[in-house]
Amino acid sequence: MNPQERKQQNLTAIYEALLQLMSHKPLSMISITELCAHAQLSRSYFYRNFTSFD
């Protein structure tokens, strides 16, 4: 898998994890740590690709 495909796979994992978590609780109750754990990605990966949780 090339780096671009890997990045897309990881971003999809984050979005899917967020949607799944939001089906159980409000966005304001979801932490970045919880989101990353659910997506099986590191917090540093999240911060490299997003400037904030919003």
The first five atom37 places (N, CA, C, CB, O) and aatype in JSON, in Angstrom:
{
  "aatype": [12, 2, 14, 5, 6, 1, 11, 5, 5, 2, 10, 16, 0, 9, 18, 6, 0, 10, 10, 5, 10, 12, 15, 8, 11, 14, 10, 15, 12, 9, 15, 9, 16, 6, 10, 4, 0, 8, 0, 5, 10, 15, 1, 15, 18, 13, 18, 1, 2, 13, 16, 15, 13, 3],
  "atom_mask": [
    [1, 1, 1, 1, 1],
    [1, 1, 1, 1, 1],
    [1, 1, 1, 1, 1],
    [1, 1, 1, 1, 1],
    [1, 1, 1, 1, 1],
    [1, 1, 1, 1, 1],
    [1, 1, 1, 1, 1],
    [1, 1, 1, 1, 1],
    [1, 1, 1, 1, 1],
    [1, 1, 1, 1, 1],
    [1, 1, 1, 1, 1],
    [1, 1, 1, 1, 1],
    [1, 1, 1, 1, 1],
    [1, 1, 1, 1, 1],
    [1, 1, 1, 1, 1],
    [1, 1, 1, 1, 1],
    [1, 1, 1, 1, 1],
    [1, 1, 1, 1, 1],
    [1, 1, 1, 1, 1],
    [1, 1, 1, 1, 1],
    [1, 1, 1, 1, 1],
    [1, 1, 1, 1, 1],
    [1, 1, 1, 1, 1],
    [1, 1, 1, 1, 1],
    [1, 1, 1, 1, 1],
    [1, 1, 1, 1, 1],
    [1, 1, 1, 1, 1],
    [1, 1, 1, 1, 1],
    [1, 1, 1, 1, 1],
    [1, 1, 1, 1, 1],
    [1, 1, 1, 1, 1],
    [1, 1, 1, 1, 1],
    [1, 1, 1, 1, 1],
    [1, 1, 1, 1, 1],
    [1, 1, 1, 1, 1],
    [1, 1, 1, 1, 1],
    [1, 1, 1, 1, 1],
    [1, 1, 1, 1, 1],
    [1, 1, 1, 1, 1],
    [1, 1, 1, 1, 1],
    [1, 1, 1, 1, 1],
    [1, 1, 1, 1, 1],
    [1, 1, 1, 1, 1],
    [1, 1, 1, 1, 1],
    [1, 1, 1, 1, 1],
    [1, 1, 1, 1, 1],
    [1, 1, 1, 1, 1],
    [1, 1, 1, 1, 1],
    [1, 1, 1, 1, 1],
    [1, 1, 1, 1, 1],
    [1, 1, 1, 1, 1],
    [1, 1, 1, 1, 1],
    [1, 1, 1, 1, 1],
    [1, 1, 1, 1, 1]
  ],
  "atom_positions": [
    [[0.85, -1.17, 0.0], [0.0, 0.0, 0.0], [0.9, 1.24, 0.0], [-0.97, -0.01, 1.22], [1.81, 1.36, 0.81]],
    [[0.62, 2.15, -0.91], [1.46, 3.35, -0.99], [1.04, 4.34, 0.11], [1.35, 4.01, -2.39], [-0.03, 4.2, 0.7]],
    [[1.88, 5.34, 0.38], [1.59, 6.27, 1.48], [0.26, 7.02, 1.34], [2.7, 7.29, 1.58], [-0.42, 7.26, 2.34]],
    [[-0.1, 7.37, 0.13], [-1.37, 8.08, -0.07], [-2.57, 7.18, 0.28], [-1.48, 8.57, -1.53], [-3.53, 7.64, 0.89]],
    [[-2.5, 5.93, -0.11], [-3.58, 4.98, 0.22], [-3.65, 4.75, 1.73], [-3.37, 3.64, -0.51], [-4.73, 4.65, 2.3]],
    [[-2.48, 4.67, 2.36], [-2.42, 4.46, 3.81], [-3.03, 5.64, 4.55], [-0.97, 4.24, 4.26], [-3.78, 5.47, 5.51]],
    [[-2.7, 6.85, 4.09], [-3.24, 8.05, 4.71], [-4.77, 8.06, 4.58], [-2.63, 9.31, 4.08], [-5.47, 8.37, 5.54]],
    [[-5.27, 7.74, 3.4], [-6.72, 7.71, 3.19], [-7.38, 6.67, 4.09], [-7.04, 7.42, 1.73], [-8.46, 6.91, 4.63]],
    [[-6.75, 5.52, 4.24], [-7.28, 4.47, 5.1], [-7.34, 4.95, 6.56], [-6.4, 3.19, 4.99], [-8.33, 4.7, 7.25]],
    [[-6.3, 5.63, 7.01], [-6.27, 6.13, 8.38], [-7.31, 7.22, 8.62], [-4.89, 6.67, 8.71], [-7.98, 7.23, 9.65]],
    [[-7.46, 8.13, 7.67], [-8.46, 9.19, 7.8], [-9.87, 8.6, 7.81], [-8.32, 10.21, 6.66], [-10.73, 9.06, 8.56]],
    [[-10.1, 7.6, 7.0], [-11.4, 6.92, 6.99], [-11.65, 6.25, 8.34], [-11.46, 5.87, 5.85], [-12.77, 6.28, 8.85]],
    [[-10.62, 5.66, 8.91], [-10.75, 5.01, 10.23], [-11.15, 6.04, 11.29], [-9.44, 4.32, 10.63], [-11.98, 5.74, 12.15]],
    [[-10.58, 7.23, 11.24], [-10.92, 8.28, 12.2], [-12.38, 8.7, 12.03], [-10.0, 9.49, 12.04], [-13.12, 8.79, 13.01]],
    [[-12.79, 8.95, 10.8], [-14.17, 9.37, 10.55], [-15.17, 8.29, 10.95], [-14.36, 9.73, 9.09], [-16.21, 8.6, 11.54]],
    [[-14.87, 7.05, 10.65], [-15.77, 5.95, 11.02], [-15.84, 5.8, 12.53], [-15.31, 4.65, 10.38], [-16.92, 5.56, 13.08]],
    [[-14.7, 5.93, 13.2], [-14.69, 5.83, 14.66], [-15.51, 6.96, 15.27], [-13.24, 5.87, 15.2], [-16.25, 6.75, 16.22]],
    [[-15.37, 8.16, 14.72], [-16.13, 9.29, 15.23], [-17.64, 9.06, 15.07], [-15.71, 10.57, 14.51], [-18.41, 9.31, 16.0]],
    [[-18.04, 8.61, 13.92], [-19.47, 8.35, 13.69], [-20.0, 7.29, 14.65], [-19.71, 7.92, 12.24], [-21.1, 7.41, 15.18]],
    [[-19.21, 6.26, 14.85], [-19.64, 5.19, 15.76], [-19.74, 5.71, 17.19], [-18.67, 4.0, 15.69], [-20.71, 5.4, 17.89]],
    [[-18.76, 6.47, 17.63], [-18.8, 7.01, 18.99], [-19.96, 7.98, 19.16], [-17.48, 7.71, 19.33], [-20.6, 8.01, 20.21]],
    [[-20.24, 8.78, 18.14], [-21.32, 9.75, 18.21], [-22.69, 9.08, 18.26], [-21.26, 10.7, 17.02], [-23.67, 9.7, 18.67]],
    [[-22.77, 7.84, 17.85], [-24.05, 7.13, 17.95], [-24.35, 6.73, 19.39], [-24.04, 5.89, 17.04], [-25.46, 6.32, 19.71]],
    [[-23.34, 6.85, 20.27], [-23.52, 6.46, 21.67], [-23.49, 7.64, 22.64], [-22.45, 5.48, 22.06], [-24.03, 7.56, 23.74]],
    [[-22.86, 8.75, 22.22], [-22.79, 9.91, 23.11], [-22.53, 11.18, 22.3], [-21.68, 9.71, 24.17], [-22.11, 11.1, 21.15]],
    [[-22.78, 12.34, 22.9], [-22.6, 13.59, 22.17], [-21.12, 13.88, 21.89], [-23.21, 14.74, 22.96], [-20.23, 13.41, 22.59]],
    [[-20.91, 14.65, 20.85], [-19.55, 15.0, 20.44], [-18.75, 15.63, 21.57], [-19.59, 15.96, 19.26], [-17.56, 15.36, 21.72]],
    [[-19.39, 16.45, 22.37], [-18.69, 17.14, 23.47], [-18.16, 16.17, 24.53], [-19.62, 18.14, 24.12], [-17.32, 16.55, 25.34]],
    [[-18.63, 14.95, 24.52], [-18.2, 13.95, 25.5], [-17.14, 12.99, 24.96], [-19.39, 13.15, 25.98], [-16.7, 12.08, 25.66]],
    [[-16.72, 13.19, 23.71], [-15.73, 12.32, 23.07], [-14.37, 12.99, 23.12], [-16.13, 11.99, 21.6], [-14.21, 14.13, 22.67]],
    [[-13.39, 12.3, 23.66], [-12.04, 12.86, 23.72], [-11.22, 12.41, 22.52], [-11.34, 12.44, 25.04], [-11.55, 11.42, 21.86]],
    [[-10.17, 13.13, 22.26], [-9.26, 12.75, 21.17], [-8.61, 11.41, 21.49], [-8.18, 13.84, 20.95], [-8.43, 10.58, 20.6]],
    [[-8.27, 11.2, 22.74], [-7.68, 9.93, 23.15], [-8.63, 8.78, 22.87], [-7.31, 9.96, 24.64], [-8.22, 7.74, 22.34]],
    [[-9.89, 8.94, 23.21], [-10.89, 7.91, 22.97], [-11.09, 7.67, 21.47], [-12.24, 8.3, 23.63], [-11.16, 6.53, 21.02]],
    [[-11.16, 8.75, 20.72], [-11.32, 8.65, 19.27], [-10.16, 7.89, 18.64], [-11.45, 10.04, 18.64], [-10.36, 6.99, 17.82]],
    [[-8.95, 8.25, 19.02], [-7.77, 7.59, 18.45], [-7.69, 6.12, 18.85], [-6.49, 8.32, 18.9], [-7.32, 5.27, 18.04]],
    [[-8.04, 5.82, 20.08], [-8.04, 4.43, 20.52], [-9.06, 3.62, 19.72], [-8.37, 4.33, 22.04], [-8.79, 2.49, 19.31]],
    [[-10.22, 4.21, 19.49], [-11.27, 3.52, 18.73], [-10.85, 3.32, 17.27], [-12.59, 4.32, 18.8], [-11.18, 2.3, 16.66]],
    [[-10.11, 4.28, 16.71], [-9.65, 4.19, 15.32], [-8.34, 3.39, 15.21], [-9.45, 5.6, 14.74], [-7.88, 3.1, 14.11]],
    [[-7.76, 3.05, 16.35], [-6.48, 2.34, 16.42], [-5.36, 3.13, 15.75], [-6.61, 0.95, 15.77], [-4.56, 2.59, 14.99]],
    [[-5.34, 4.43, 16.06], [-4.29, 5.33, 15.56], [-3.74, 6.13, 16.74], [-4.85, 6.28, 14.44], [-4.41, 6.28, 17.76]],
    [[-2.55, 6.63, 16.6], [-1.94, 7.39, 17.69], [-2.46, 8.82, 17.73], [-0.42, 7.4, 17.55], [-2.95, 9.36, 16.73]],
    [[-2.36, 9.42, 18.91], [-2.74, 10.83, 19.04], [-1.83, 11.7, 18.18], [-2.66, 11.27, 20.52], [-2.29, 12.7, 17.62]],
    [[-0.57, 11.35, 18.07], [0.34, 12.15, 17.24], [-0.1, 12.12, 15.77], [1.79, 11.64, 17.38], [0.03, 13.12, 15.06]],
    [[-0.61, 10.99, 15.31], [-1.12, 10.92, 13.94], [-2.29, 11.89, 13.79], [-1.56, 9.47, 13.58], [-2.37, 12.62, 12.8]],
    [[-3.18, 11.9, 14.76], [-4.33, 12.8, 14.72], [-3.87, 14.25, 14.61], [-5.22, 12.62, 15.97], [-4.34, 14.99, 13.75]],
    [[-2.94, 14.66, 15.47], [-2.49, 16.05, 15.48], [-1.68, 16.42, 14.24], [-1.67, 16.31, 16.72], [-1.61, 17.6, 13.89]],
    [[-1.07, 15.47, 13.58], [-0.36, 15.75, 12.33], [-1.35, 16.05, 11.21], [0.53, 14.56, 11.93], [-1.0, 16.76, 10.26]],
    [[-2.56, 15.53, 11.3], [-3.54, 15.66, 10.22], [-4.7, 16.61, 10.52], [-4.08, 14.32, 9.88], [-5.42, 17.0, 9.6]],
    [[-4.9, 16.97, 11.78], [-5.99, 17.86, 12.16], [-5.44, 18.91, 13.11], [-7.15, 17.07, 12.82], [-4.61, 18.61, 13.97]],
    [[-5.91, 20.14, 12.96], [-5.43, 21.21, 13.84], [-6.2, 21.26, 15.15], [-5.53, 22.55, 13.14], [-5.7, 21.79, 16.15]],
    [[-7.42, 20.71, 15.16], [-8.21, 20.67, 16.38], [-9.24, 19.56, 16.29], [-8.9, 22.04, 16.63], [-9.4, 18.93, 15.24]],
    [[-9.93, 19.32, 17.37], [-10.97, 18.29, 17.38], [-12.17, 18.72, 16.58], [-11.39, 17.97, 18.81], [-12.86, 17.88, 15.99]],
    [[-12.44, 20.0, 16.53], [-13.59, 20.52, 15.79], [-13.41, 20.3, 14.32], [-13.79, 22.0, 16.07], [-14.28, 20.67, 13.53]]
  ]
}
